[in-house]
């Protein structure tokens, strides 16, 4: 499965919006999402190393089912759309 955004474009967007991204990461929702992801960090690292997209997708699907995750992703989507 290929990402919907070119990696070079993603890097440019991240650089251009780094202050906004820092604010999101530091936000209450961002910290909650970070905490959730840290619980599964070993599993996520292994999935990335093995190219296990199924595990990564499941993890992010579960994250999106949380209020914090859904809000955070919504904010990121709005940021990308600007």
HUTAWO-V649649 format. One record per pair of residues at least 12 apart in sequence whose ideal C-beta (glycine too) atoms are under 6 Angstrom apart, sorted by sequence separation. I is the first residue (numbers start at 1). J is the second residue. If there is no record, write none. Layout:
BEGIN
[[I J] [I J]]
END
This chain:
BEGIN
[[33 68] [32 68] [33 69] [29 68] [33 72] [29 71] [29 72] [24 75] [1 53] [20 79] [17 79]]
END
